[in-house]
Protein backbone atom coordinates (compact mmCIF):
# COMPACT_ATOMS: atom_id res chain seq x y z
CA UNK A 1 0.00 0.00 0.00
CA UNK A 2 1.29 3.44 -0.91
CA UNK A 3 0.90 5.26 2.39
CA UNK A 4 1.48 8.69 0.89
CA UNK A 5 -1.22 8.16 -1.73
CA UNK A 6 -3.71 6.92 0.85
CA UNK A 7 -2.87 9.89 3.08
CA UNK A 8 -3.59 12.18 0.15
CA UNK A 9 -6.84 10.33 -0.58
CA UNK A 10 -8.00 10.68 3.04
CA UNK A 11 -7.27 14.40 2.90
CA UNK A 12 -9.38 14.74 -0.23
CA UNK A 13 -12.33 12.63 0.89
CA UNK A 14 -14.17 15.21 3.08
CA UNK A 15 -13.95 17.79 0.28
CA UNK A 16 -15.21 15.33 -2.31
CA UNK A 17 -18.13 14.31 -0.09
CA UNK A 18 -19.11 17.93 0.64
CA UNK A 19 -18.99 18.80 -3.06
CA UNK A 20 -21.20 15.85 -3.80
CA UNK A 21 -18.63 14.11 -6.01
CA UNK A 22 -18.66 11.12 -3.71
CA UNK A 23 -21.38 9.72 -1.47
CA UNK A 24 -20.57 9.46 2.25
CA UNK A 25 -21.15 5.71 2.07
CA UNK A 26 -18.57 5.41 -0.71
CA UNK A 27 -16.09 7.45 1.33
CA UNK A 28 -16.69 5.18 4.32
CA UNK A 29 -16.18 2.15 2.12
CA UNK A 30 -12.88 3.56 0.90
CA UNK A 31 -11.84 4.11 4.53
CA UNK A 32 -12.82 0.58 5.32
CA UNK A 33 -10.93 -0.78 2.34
CA UNK A 34 -7.64 0.95 3.03
CA UNK A 35 -7.94 0.83 6.81
CA UNK A 36 -6.18 3.03 9.31
CA UNK A 37 -2.90 4.26 7.93
CA UNK A 38 -0.03 4.09 10.34
CA UNK A 39 0.36 7.83 10.52
CA UNK A 40 3.10 7.31 13.04
CA UNK A 41 5.20 5.53 10.43
CA UNK A 42 7.93 8.14 10.51
CA UNK A 43 7.87 8.29 14.29
CA UNK A 44 8.17 4.52 14.36
CA UNK A 45 11.09 4.66 12.02
CA UNK A 46 12.87 7.11 14.29
CA UNK A 47 12.22 4.98 17.37
CA UNK A 48 13.53 1.87 15.62
CA UNK A 49 16.53 3.80 14.32
CA UNK A 50 17.33 5.09 17.82
CA UNK A 51 17.00 1.66 19.37
CA UNK A 52 19.22 0.08 16.71
CA UNK A 53 21.82 2.85 16.92
CA UNK A 54 21.78 2.61 20.72
CA UNK A 55 22.25 -1.15 20.55
CA UNK A 56 25.13 -0.80 18.09
CA UNK A 57 26.89 1.86 20.18
CA UNK A 58 26.52 -0.02 23.46
CA UNK A 59 27.57 -3.25 21.74
CA UNK A 60 30.68 -1.70 20.22
CA UNK A 61 31.49 0.01 23.52
CA UNK A 62 31.40 -3.31 25.32
CA UNK A 63 33.61 -4.89 22.64
CA UNK A 64 36.15 -2.08 23.06
CA UNK A 65 36.12 -2.38 26.85
CA UNK A 66 36.95 -6.05 26.55
CA UNK A 67 39.47 -5.49 23.78
CA UNK A 68 41.61 -3.72 26.36
CA UNK A 69 42.46 -7.26 27.47
CA UNK A 70 42.51 -7.18 31.22
CA UNK A 71 45.75 -8.90 32.11
CA UNK A 72 45.08 -8.67 35.82
CA UNK A 73 42.21 -11.12 35.57
CA UNK A 74 42.90 -14.83 35.70
CA UNK A 75 42.21 -16.94 32.65
CA UNK A 76 39.07 -18.64 34.02
CA UNK A 77 37.70 -15.25 35.11
CA UNK A 78 38.22 -13.94 31.61
CA UNK A 79 36.59 -17.03 30.14
CA UNK A 80 33.48 -16.44 32.24
CA UNK A 81 33.58 -12.74 31.45
CA UNK A 82 33.70 -13.44 27.74
CA UNK A 83 30.38 -15.26 28.00
CA UNK A 84 28.79 -12.44 29.98
CA UNK A 85 27.86 -10.07 27.12
CA UNK A 86 26.28 -13.00 25.30
CA UNK A 87 24.18 -13.99 28.31
CA UNK A 88 23.07 -10.38 28.86
CA UNK A 89 22.01 -10.12 25.21
CA UNK A 90 20.10 -13.38 25.47
CA UNK A 91 18.37 -12.34 28.69
CA UNK A 92 17.25 -9.14 26.98
CA UNK A 93 15.96 -11.11 24.01
CA UNK A 94 13.88 -13.40 26.24
CA UNK A 95 12.53 -10.38 28.10
CA UNK A 96 11.44 -8.70 24.87
CA UNK A 97 9.74 -11.84 23.53
CA UNK A 98 7.89 -12.44 26.79
CA UNK A 99 7.04 -8.91 27.88
CA UNK A 100 7.07 -6.77 24.76
CA UNK A 101 6.44 -9.01 21.78
CA UNK A 102 4.57 -6.22 19.99
CA UNK A 103 7.41 -3.69 20.08
CA UNK A 104 9.22 -3.85 16.74
CA UNK A 105 11.72 -1.22 17.89
CA UNK A 106 12.75 -3.22 20.96
CA UNK A 107 12.93 -6.48 19.04
CA UNK A 108 15.09 -4.91 16.34
CA UNK A 109 17.38 -3.21 18.88
CA UNK A 110 17.83 -6.24 21.12
CA UNK A 111 18.39 -8.60 18.17
CA UNK A 112 21.07 -6.24 16.88
CA UNK A 113 22.69 -6.08 20.31
CA UNK A 114 22.64 -9.86 20.69
CA UNK A 115 24.11 -10.28 17.19
CA UNK A 116 27.04 -8.06 18.11
CA UNK A 117 27.50 -9.77 21.47
CA UNK A 118 27.78 -13.22 19.86
CA UNK A 119 30.70 -11.83 17.84
CA UNK A 120 32.16 -10.19 20.93
CA UNK A 121 32.09 -13.46 22.87
CA UNK A 122 33.80 -15.38 20.09
CA UNK A 123 36.46 -12.66 19.74
CA UNK A 124 37.07 -12.59 23.49
CA UNK A 125 37.62 -16.32 23.65
CA UNK A 126 40.06 -16.00 20.73
CA UNK A 127 41.89 -13.34 22.73
CA UNK A 128 41.97 -15.27 26.00
CA UNK A 129 43.24 -18.48 24.41
CA UNK A 130 45.47 -16.99 21.68
CA UNK A 131 43.47 -18.71 18.98
CA UNK A 132 45.33 -18.64 15.66
CA UNK A 133 44.16 -16.24 13.02
CA UNK A 134 41.35 -17.84 11.00
CA UNK A 135 39.14 -14.95 9.95
CA UNK A 136 36.76 -16.82 7.59
CA UNK A 137 35.98 -19.47 10.22
CA UNK A 138 35.35 -16.73 12.78
CA UNK A 139 33.01 -14.82 10.45
CA UNK A 140 31.07 -17.91 9.40
CA UNK A 141 30.60 -19.17 12.98
CA UNK A 142 29.38 -15.76 14.05
CA UNK A 143 26.97 -15.41 11.11
CA UNK A 144 25.47 -18.89 11.53
CA UNK A 145 24.88 -18.24 15.23
CA UNK A 146 22.96 -15.04 14.58
CA UNK A 147 20.96 -15.74 11.44
CA UNK A 148 18.09 -17.54 13.24
CA UNK A 149 17.46 -14.28 15.14
CA UNK A 150 16.23 -12.85 11.85
CA UNK A 151 13.29 -15.25 12.06
CA UNK A 152 12.81 -15.75 15.79
CA UNK A 153 12.81 -12.02 16.52
CA UNK A 154 11.56 -10.84 13.12
CA UNK A 155 14.52 -8.48 12.96
CA UNK A 156 16.12 -7.04 9.86
CA UNK A 157 19.43 -5.61 11.11
CA UNK A 158 20.80 -9.10 11.95
CA UNK A 159 19.93 -10.01 8.34
CA UNK A 160 21.88 -6.96 7.16
CA UNK A 161 24.87 -7.96 9.33
CA UNK A 162 24.56 -11.51 8.01
CA UNK A 163 24.57 -10.52 4.32
CA UNK A 164 27.62 -8.29 4.83
CA UNK A 165 29.28 -11.09 6.80
CA UNK A 166 28.79 -13.86 4.24
CA UNK A 167 29.78 -11.59 1.33
CA UNK A 168 33.10 -10.82 3.02
CA UNK A 169 33.46 -14.48 4.00
CA UNK A 170 33.18 -15.49 0.31
CA UNK A 171 36.13 -13.22 -0.47
CA UNK A 172 38.47 -15.52 1.43
CA UNK A 173 37.97 -18.39 -1.00
CA UNK A 174 39.32 -17.01 -4.23
CA UNK A 175 41.32 -20.19 -4.74
CA UNK A 176 38.65 -22.56 -3.48
CA UNK A 177 35.65 -21.92 -5.77
CA UNK A 178 33.50 -24.69 -4.30
CA UNK A 179 33.76 -23.28 -0.78
CA UNK A 180 33.23 -19.76 -2.04
CA UNK A 181 30.13 -20.89 -3.90
CA UNK A 182 28.49 -21.71 -0.54
CA UNK A 183 27.81 -17.97 -0.47
CA UNK A 184 24.67 -18.62 -2.53
CA UNK A 185 23.01 -21.24 -0.32
CA UNK A 186 23.99 -19.10 2.68
CA UNK A 187 22.34 -16.09 1.07
CA UNK A 188 19.20 -18.12 0.40
CA UNK A 189 18.75 -18.45 4.17
CA UNK A 190 17.62 -14.81 4.47
CA UNK A 191 15.50 -14.70 1.31
CA UNK A 192 12.30 -15.87 3.07
CA UNK A 193 12.72 -13.04 5.59
CA UNK A 194 13.21 -10.60 2.75
CA UNK A 195 10.06 -11.78 0.99
CA UNK A 196 8.17 -11.72 4.27
CA UNK A 197 9.17 -8.15 5.01
CA UNK A 198 8.27 -7.11 1.46
CA UNK A 199 4.79 -8.46 2.02
CA UNK A 200 4.51 -6.93 5.47
CA UNK A 201 5.42 -3.37 4.80
CA UNK A 202 6.82 -2.91 1.38
CA UNK A 203 7.15 0.78 1.78
CA UNK A 204 9.16 1.19 4.92
CA UNK A 205 12.79 2.14 5.04
CA UNK A 206 13.66 -1.06 6.85
CA UNK A 207 13.01 -3.09 3.72
CA UNK A 208 14.78 -0.50 1.59
CA UNK A 209 17.95 -0.85 3.69
CA UNK A 210 17.84 -4.65 3.51
CA UNK A 211 17.23 -4.50 -0.26
CA UNK A 212 20.16 -2.14 -0.68
CA UNK A 213 22.51 -4.32 1.33
CA UNK A 214 21.26 -7.45 -0.46
CA UNK A 215 21.82 -5.88 -3.88
CA UNK A 216 25.35 -4.75 -3.04
CA UNK A 217 26.11 -8.02 -1.22
CA UNK A 218 24.94 -10.11 -4.16
CA UNK A 219 27.07 -8.10 -6.61
CA UNK A 220 30.14 -8.49 -4.37
CA UNK A 221 29.44 -12.19 -3.83
CA UNK A 222 28.97 -12.75 -7.57
CA UNK A 223 32.30 -11.03 -8.19
CA UNK A 224 33.99 -13.49 -5.82
CA UNK A 225 32.26 -16.66 -6.93
CA UNK A 226 30.85 -16.59 -10.47
CA UNK A 227 32.35 -16.91 -13.94
CA UNK A 228 35.70 -17.86 -12.50
CA UNK A 229 36.77 -20.05 -15.41
CA UNK A 230 35.77 -17.69 -18.21
CA UNK A 231 38.06 -14.70 -18.43
CA UNK A 232 36.11 -11.46 -18.61
CA UNK A 233 32.72 -13.12 -18.10
CA UNK A 234 32.08 -10.64 -15.29
CA UNK A 235 30.83 -8.31 -18.03
CA UNK A 236 27.93 -10.62 -18.86
CA UNK A 237 27.33 -11.78 -15.29
CA UNK A 238 27.18 -8.34 -13.69
CA UNK A 239 25.14 -6.98 -16.61
CA UNK A 240 22.60 -9.75 -16.00
CA UNK A 241 22.55 -9.30 -12.23
CA UNK A 242 22.06 -5.55 -12.37
CA UNK A 243 19.39 -5.88 -15.05
CA UNK A 244 17.59 -8.48 -12.95
CA UNK A 245 17.58 -6.08 -9.99
CA UNK A 246 16.27 -3.31 -12.19
CA UNK A 247 13.50 -5.29 -13.88
CA UNK A 248 12.46 -7.28 -10.79
CA UNK A 249 12.48 -4.06 -8.77
CA UNK A 250 10.29 -2.35 -11.36
CA UNK A 251 7.94 -5.33 -11.17
CA UNK A 252 7.76 -5.73 -7.42
CA UNK A 253 7.75 -2.10 -6.30
CA UNK A 254 5.62 -0.66 -9.08
CA UNK A 255 3.14 1.06 -6.73
CA UNK A 256 5.75 3.08 -4.87
CA UNK A 257 5.85 6.82 -5.07
CA UNK A 258 9.39 7.76 -4.04
CA UNK A 259 12.75 6.49 -5.22
CA UNK A 260 13.75 5.59 -1.67
CA UNK A 261 11.04 2.94 -1.79
CA UNK A 262 12.43 1.42 -4.97
CA UNK A 263 15.98 0.52 -4.00
CA UNK A 264 16.29 -2.34 -6.49
CA UNK A 265 15.08 -0.28 -9.40
CA UNK A 266 17.16 2.78 -8.52
CA UNK A 267 20.34 0.80 -7.85
CA UNK A 268 19.71 -1.34 -10.92
CA UNK A 269 19.10 1.67 -13.15
CA UNK A 270 22.19 3.43 -11.88
CA UNK A 271 24.23 0.23 -12.19
CA UNK A 272 23.03 -0.32 -15.75
CA UNK A 273 24.10 3.19 -16.71
CA UNK A 274 27.52 2.89 -15.03
CA UNK A 275 28.21 -0.48 -16.66
CA UNK A 276 26.95 0.73 -20.04
CA UNK A 277 29.17 3.80 -19.80
CA UNK A 278 32.18 1.77 -18.67
CA UNK A 279 31.78 -0.59 -21.62
CA UNK A 280 31.90 2.29 -24.12
CA UNK A 281 35.64 2.44 -23.42
CA UNK A 282 38.12 0.25 -25.17
CA UNK A 283 40.06 -1.09 -22.17
CA UNK A 284 37.50 -3.42 -20.56
CA UNK A 285 37.12 -5.24 -23.88
CA UNK A 286 40.83 -5.25 -24.54
CA UNK A 287 41.46 -6.86 -21.18
CA UNK A 288 39.43 -9.83 -22.43
CA UNK A 289 41.05 -10.13 -25.84
CA UNK A 290 44.19 -11.00 -23.97
CA UNK A 291 46.25 -7.92 -24.45
CA UNK A 292 46.00 -7.05 -20.77
CA UNK A 293 44.91 -10.50 -19.65
CA UNK A 294 46.26 -11.72 -16.33
CA UNK A 295 45.26 -15.32 -16.94
CA UNK A 296 42.45 -17.32 -15.44
CA UNK A 297 43.04 -19.51 -12.43
CA UNK A 298 43.24 -23.16 -13.12
CA UNK A 299 40.10 -24.61 -11.71
CA UNK A 300 39.13 -28.20 -12.32
CA UNK A 301 36.02 -28.84 -14.39
CA UNK A 302 33.98 -30.41 -11.62
CA UNK A 303 34.43 -27.73 -9.05
CA UNK A 304 33.27 -25.16 -11.61
CA UNK A 305 29.92 -26.87 -12.27
CA UNK A 306 27.82 -24.96 -9.67
CA UNK A 307 29.43 -21.73 -10.83
CA UNK A 308 28.50 -22.48 -14.46
CA UNK A 309 24.94 -23.53 -13.59
CA UNK A 310 24.19 -20.39 -11.59
CA UNK A 311 25.81 -18.21 -14.24
CA UNK A 312 23.57 -19.70 -16.95
CA UNK A 313 20.53 -19.32 -14.68
CA UNK A 314 21.29 -15.66 -14.00
CA UNK A 315 21.98 -14.73 -17.60
CA UNK A 316 18.96 -16.74 -18.79
CA UNK A 317 16.72 -15.14 -16.17
CA UNK A 318 17.81 -11.65 -17.16
CA UNK A 319 17.22 -12.35 -20.85
CA UNK A 320 13.80 -13.82 -20.08
CA UNK A 321 12.81 -10.73 -18.10
CA UNK A 322 14.03 -8.56 -20.96
CA UNK A 323 11.82 -10.40 -23.47
CA UNK A 324 8.87 -10.15 -21.05
CA UNK A 325 9.18 -6.37 -20.94
CA UNK A 326 9.62 -6.21 -24.72
CA UNK A 327 6.40 -8.23 -25.09
CA UNK A 328 4.55 -5.81 -22.82
CA UNK A 329 5.89 -2.95 -24.95
CA UNK A 330 7.35 -1.15 -21.94
CA UNK A 331 10.03 0.35 -24.16
CA UNK A 332 12.01 2.36 -21.62
CA UNK A 333 12.61 -0.69 -19.43
CA UNK A 334 13.19 -2.85 -22.46
CA UNK A 335 15.93 -0.44 -23.55
CA UNK A 336 17.66 -0.60 -20.18
CA UNK A 337 17.01 -4.34 -19.91
CA UNK A 338 18.80 -5.05 -23.20
CA UNK A 339 22.14 -4.69 -21.42
CA UNK A 340 22.80 -8.45 -20.88
CA UNK A 341 21.93 -9.25 -24.48
CA UNK A 342 24.35 -6.63 -25.80
CA UNK A 343 26.98 -7.67 -23.26
CA UNK A 344 26.62 -11.23 -24.49
CA UNK A 345 27.01 -10.15 -28.13
CA UNK A 346 30.01 -8.01 -27.24
CA UNK A 347 31.55 -10.85 -25.23
CA UNK A 348 31.08 -13.27 -28.12
CA UNK A 349 32.90 -10.95 -30.50
CA UNK A 350 35.59 -9.53 -28.26
CA UNK A 351 37.85 -12.52 -28.92
CA UNK A 352 38.45 -11.22 -32.42
CA UNK A 353 38.30 -7.48 -31.87
CA UNK A 354 37.74 -5.02 -29.07
CA UNK A 355 36.56 -2.35 -31.49
CA UNK A 356 33.25 -3.93 -32.40
CA UNK A 357 31.89 -4.33 -28.82
CA UNK A 358 33.18 -0.85 -27.98
CA UNK A 359 31.30 0.65 -30.96
CA UNK A 360 28.25 -1.44 -30.11
CA UNK A 361 28.08 0.02 -26.61
CA UNK A 362 28.68 3.56 -27.81
CA UNK A 363 25.72 3.13 -30.13
CA UNK A 364 23.66 1.54 -27.35
CA UNK A 365 24.27 4.32 -24.84
CA UNK A 366 23.60 6.95 -27.51
CA UNK A 367 20.31 5.28 -28.43
CA UNK A 368 19.15 4.81 -24.82
CA UNK A 369 19.98 8.37 -23.76
CA UNK A 370 18.31 9.93 -26.81
CA UNK A 371 15.29 7.66 -26.35
CA UNK A 372 15.04 8.68 -22.71
CA UNK A 373 15.40 12.33 -23.62
CA UNK A 374 12.67 12.11 -26.25
CA UNK A 375 10.33 10.16 -23.96
CA UNK A 376 10.82 12.78 -21.27
CA UNK A 377 10.05 15.61 -23.66
CA UNK A 378 7.00 13.81 -24.98
CA UNK A 379 5.61 13.13 -21.51
CA UNK A 380 6.72 16.47 -20.03
CA UNK A 381 8.70 14.68 -17.35
CA UNK A 382 11.66 16.79 -16.27
CA UNK A 383 13.33 14.00 -14.26
CA UNK A 384 13.40 11.71 -17.27
CA UNK A 385 14.63 14.48 -19.58
CA UNK A 386 17.46 15.42 -17.26
CA UNK A 387 18.66 11.87 -16.69
CA UNK A 388 18.59 11.36 -20.46
CA UNK A 389 20.60 14.55 -20.95
CA UNK A 390 23.03 13.52 -18.26
CA UNK A 391 23.60 10.14 -19.88
CA UNK A 392 24.11 11.76 -23.25
CA UNK A 393 26.58 14.32 -21.87
CA UNK A 394 28.59 11.60 -20.15
CA UNK A 395 28.90 9.79 -23.46
CA UNK A 396 29.85 12.90 -25.42
CA UNK A 397 32.35 14.12 -22.82
CA UNK A 398 33.99 10.73 -22.46
CA UNK A 399 34.49 10.40 -26.22
CA UNK A 400 35.91 13.88 -26.19
CA UNK A 401 38.58 13.09 -23.68
CA UNK A 402 39.34 9.93 -25.62
CA UNK A 403 40.28 11.66 -28.84
CA UNK A 404 42.72 14.36 -29.81
CA UNK A 405 40.45 17.31 -30.33
CA UNK A 406 41.69 20.79 -29.53
CA UNK A 407 40.54 22.82 -26.59
CA UNK A 408 38.47 25.30 -28.57
CA UNK A 409 36.22 22.58 -29.98
CA UNK A 410 36.07 20.83 -26.58
CA UNK A 411 35.09 24.12 -24.94
CA UNK A 412 32.40 24.77 -27.52
CA UNK A 413 30.91 21.30 -26.99
CA UNK A 414 30.76 21.89 -23.22
CA UNK A 415 28.91 25.14 -23.84
CA UNK A 416 26.49 23.54 -26.30
CA UNK A 417 25.66 20.73 -23.86
CA UNK A 418 25.14 23.26 -21.07
CA UNK A 419 22.81 25.36 -23.22
CA UNK A 420 21.00 22.19 -24.28
CA UNK A 421 20.31 21.36 -20.62
CA UNK A 422 19.01 24.83 -19.85
CA UNK A 423 16.86 25.20 -22.96
CA UNK A 424 15.19 21.80 -22.58
CA UNK A 425 14.38 22.49 -18.93
CA UNK A 426 13.00 25.93 -19.72
CA UNK A 427 10.89 24.61 -22.58
CA UNK A 428 9.43 21.82 -20.48
CA UNK A 429 8.73 24.05 -17.49
CA UNK A 430 6.97 26.53 -19.83
CA UNK A 431 4.97 23.73 -21.35
CA UNK A 432 3.99 22.57 -17.87
CA UNK A 433 2.74 26.09 -17.24
CA UNK A 434 5.33 26.97 -14.63
CA UNK A 435 7.39 30.11 -14.73
CA UNK A 436 10.94 29.50 -15.75
CA UNK B 1 0.75 -20.34 21.17
CA UNK B 2 3.01 -18.64 18.65
CA UNK B 3 4.86 -16.94 21.51
CA UNK B 4 5.73 -20.29 23.07
CA UNK B 5 6.98 -21.64 19.79
CA UNK B 6 9.14 -18.58 19.30
CA UNK B 7 10.42 -18.85 22.85
CA UNK B 8 11.19 -22.53 22.43
CA UNK B 9 13.09 -21.98 19.20
CA UNK B 10 14.86 -18.97 20.67
CA UNK B 11 15.85 -21.06 23.70
CA UNK B 12 17.29 -23.69 21.35
CA UNK B 13 19.28 -21.08 19.48
CA UNK B 14 20.55 -19.55 22.71
CA UNK B 15 21.66 -22.94 23.90
CA UNK B 16 23.75 -23.30 20.75
CA UNK B 17 25.00 -19.72 21.05
CA UNK B 18 26.29 -20.51 24.55
CA UNK B 19 27.31 -24.12 23.91
CA UNK B 20 29.69 -23.23 21.11
CA UNK B 21 31.79 -20.67 23.05
CA UNK B 22 31.69 -22.92 26.13
CA UNK B 23 32.97 -25.86 24.09
CA UNK B 24 35.69 -23.61 22.67
CA UNK B 25 36.70 -22.70 26.20
CA UNK B 26 36.44 -26.28 27.48
CA UNK B 27 38.56 -27.72 24.68
CA UNK B 28 41.32 -25.21 25.35
CA UNK B 29 41.14 -25.54 29.14
CA UNK B 30 41.39 -29.33 28.82
CA UNK B 31 44.36 -29.01 26.51
CA UNK B 32 46.04 -26.56 28.86
CA UNK B 33 45.46 -28.91 31.78
CA UNK B 34 46.18 -32.32 30.27
CA UNK B 35 48.12 -31.52 27.10
CA UNK B 36 51.82 -32.17 26.72
CA UNK B 37 53.93 -29.03 27.02
CA UNK B 38 56.31 -28.16 24.19
CA UNK B 39 58.66 -25.23 23.94
CA UNK B 40 58.74 -23.78 20.45
CA UNK B 41 61.66 -21.54 19.67
CA UNK B 42 60.45 -18.48 17.82
CA UNK B 43 62.12 -17.23 14.69
CA UNK B 44 63.28 -13.72 13.85
CA UNK B 45 60.23 -11.75 12.80
CA UNK B 46 59.91 -9.35 9.96
CA UNK B 47 59.68 -6.07 11.88
CA UNK B 48 57.34 -4.51 9.32
CA UNK B 49 54.83 -7.27 9.66
CA UNK B 50 55.32 -7.81 13.33
CA UNK B 51 52.73 -5.78 15.14
CA UNK B 52 49.17 -5.93 13.97
CA UNK B 53 46.80 -4.83 16.67
CA UNK B 54 47.02 -5.82 20.26
CA UNK B 55 48.91 -9.00 19.90
CA UNK B 56 52.44 -10.12 19.28
CA UNK B 57 52.85 -11.79 15.93
CA UNK B 58 54.67 -15.08 16.42
CA UNK B 59 56.57 -17.24 14.02
CA UNK B 60 57.80 -20.60 15.03
CA UNK B 61 61.39 -21.27 13.97
CA UNK B 62 61.15 -24.97 13.25
CA UNK B 63 58.41 -24.98 10.67
CA UNK B 64 60.11 -26.96 7.94
CA UNK B 65 60.26 -30.70 7.69
CA UNK B 66 61.47 -33.29 5.23
CA UNK B 67 58.75 -34.86 3.13
CA UNK B 68 58.50 -38.64 3.08
CA UNK B 69 59.41 -39.97 -0.34
CA UNK B 70 56.59 -39.91 -2.86
CA UNK B 71 54.32 -37.71 -0.70
CA UNK B 72 52.73 -34.92 -2.71
CA UNK B 73 51.26 -32.09 -0.65
CA UNK B 74 48.99 -29.40 -2.04
CA UNK B 75 49.22 -25.87 -0.70
CA UNK B 76 46.80 -25.52 2.19
CA UNK B 77 46.29 -29.28 2.60
CA UNK B 78 45.59 -30.53 6.12
CA UNK B 79 48.55 -32.44 7.54
CA UNK B 80 49.75 -33.79 10.87
CA UNK B 81 53.11 -32.73 12.25
CA UNK B 82 54.59 -35.27 14.65
CA UNK B 83 56.50 -33.55 17.42
CA UNK B 84 59.65 -34.48 19.26
CA UNK B 85 62.13 -32.66 21.47
CA UNK B 86 65.70 -31.76 20.54
CA UNK B 87 68.77 -31.97 22.82
CA UNK B 88 68.14 -28.44 24.18
CA UNK B 89 64.60 -29.25 25.18
CA UNK B 90 62.89 -27.37 22.35
CA UNK B 91 60.18 -28.80 20.16
CA UNK B 92 60.92 -29.96 16.67
CA UNK B 93 58.90 -31.55 13.92
CA UNK B 94 59.96 -35.15 13.51
CA UNK B 95 57.88 -35.88 10.45
CA UNK B 96 54.81 -34.95 8.52
CA UNK B 97 51.91 -37.25 7.66
CA UNK B 98 48.56 -37.03 5.91
CA UNK B 99 46.98 -39.68 8.15
CA UNK B 100 46.38 -39.00 11.82
CA UNK B 101 49.32 -40.54 13.74
CA UNK B 102 48.34 -43.36 16.05
CA UNK B 103 50.50 -42.30 18.95
CA UNK B 104 52.88 -39.65 20.15
CA UNK B 105 52.27 -35.91 20.20
CA UNK B 106 51.20 -34.32 16.96
CA UNK B 107 49.79 -31.05 15.69
CA UNK B 108 47.20 -30.40 13.04
CA UNK B 109 48.69 -27.99 10.50
CA UNK B 110 48.39 -26.78 6.92
CA UNK B 111 50.98 -27.50 4.28
CA UNK B 112 52.73 -24.43 2.95
CA UNK B 113 55.12 -24.20 0.02
CA UNK B 114 57.11 -27.27 -0.87
CA UNK B 115 60.71 -27.13 -2.00
CA UNK B 116 62.04 -30.34 -3.46
CA UNK B 117 62.10 -32.73 -0.48
CA UNK B 118 61.15 -30.14 2.16
CA UNK B 119 57.77 -28.67 3.06
CA UNK B 120 57.00 -25.61 5.12
CA UNK B 121 54.15 -26.04 7.61
CA UNK B 122 51.66 -23.46 8.69
CA UNK B 123 51.46 -24.20 12.42
CA UNK B 124 48.50 -22.93 14.45
CA UNK B 125 50.75 -20.72 16.58
CA UNK B 126 50.70 -17.22 15.14
CA UNK B 127 49.55 -14.69 17.70
CA UNK B 128 49.87 -13.94 21.39
CA UNK B 129 47.33 -11.44 22.70
CA UNK B 130 48.30 -8.82 25.25
CA UNK B 131 46.91 -5.76 26.99
CA UNK B 132 46.65 -2.83 24.61
CA UNK B 133 49.48 -0.88 26.28
CA UNK B 134 51.72 -3.87 26.88
CA UNK B 135 51.47 -5.24 23.37
CA UNK B 136 53.72 -2.68 21.63
CA UNK B 137 56.28 -2.93 24.46
CA UNK B 138 56.11 -6.70 24.39
CA UNK B 139 56.53 -6.60 20.65
CA UNK B 140 59.69 -4.54 21.05
CA UNK B 141 61.18 -6.82 23.68
CA UNK B 142 60.18 -9.87 21.67
CA UNK B 143 61.81 -8.46 18.57
CA UNK B 144 65.01 -7.65 20.46
CA UNK B 145 65.13 -11.20 21.71
CA UNK B 146 64.33 -12.93 18.47
CA UNK B 147 66.85 -11.33 16.18
CA UNK B 148 69.56 -13.51 14.75
CA UNK B 149 72.32 -14.15 17.23
CA UNK B 150 70.19 -13.39 20.26
CA UNK B 151 67.40 -15.82 20.06
CA UNK B 152 66.03 -16.67 23.46
CA UNK B 153 62.32 -16.19 22.89
CA UNK B 154 60.02 -19.19 22.88
CA UNK B 155 56.38 -20.08 23.37
CA UNK B 156 55.12 -22.84 25.59
CA UNK B 157 52.34 -24.70 23.84
CA UNK B 158 50.13 -27.42 25.24
CA UNK B 159 49.32 -30.11 22.73
CA UNK B 160 46.56 -32.68 22.92
CA UNK B 161 45.03 -34.76 20.12
CA UNK B 162 46.50 -32.56 17.43
CA UNK B 163 45.14 -29.43 19.05
CA UNK B 164 47.45 -26.68 20.35
CA UNK B 165 46.89 -23.94 22.90
CA UNK B 166 49.55 -21.36 23.71
CA UNK B 167 50.29 -21.22 27.41
CA UNK B 168 52.76 -18.38 27.47
CA UNK B 169 55.42 -16.39 25.68
CA UNK B 170 58.82 -16.57 27.38
CA UNK B 171 61.83 -14.36 26.90
CA UNK B 172 65.12 -15.44 28.41
CA UNK B 173 63.26 -17.96 30.55
CA UNK B 174 60.80 -15.46 31.98
CA UNK B 175 57.15 -14.96 31.15
CA UNK B 176 56.78 -11.84 29.04
CA UNK B 177 54.18 -10.30 31.34
CA UNK B 178 56.55 -10.65 34.32
CA UNK B 179 59.45 -9.27 32.33
CA UNK B 180 57.46 -6.19 31.33
CA UNK B 181 56.24 -5.68 34.88
CA UNK B 182 59.84 -5.84 36.13
CA UNK B 183 60.98 -3.38 33.47
CA UNK B 184 58.33 -0.74 34.16
Interface residues (C-beta under 8 A of the other chain):
Chain A: X67 X68 X69 X70 X71 X76 X79 X82 X83 X86 X87 X90 X93 X94 X97 X98 X101 X118 X121 X122 X125 X126 X127 X128 X129 X130 X131 X132 X133 X141 X145 X148 X149 X151 X152 X153 X175
Chain B: X3 X6 X7 X9 X10 X11 X13 X14 X16 X17 X18 X20 X21 X22 X24 X25 X28 X29 X54 X55 X76 X124 X125 X126 X127 X128 X129 X130 X131 X132 X134 X165 X166 X177
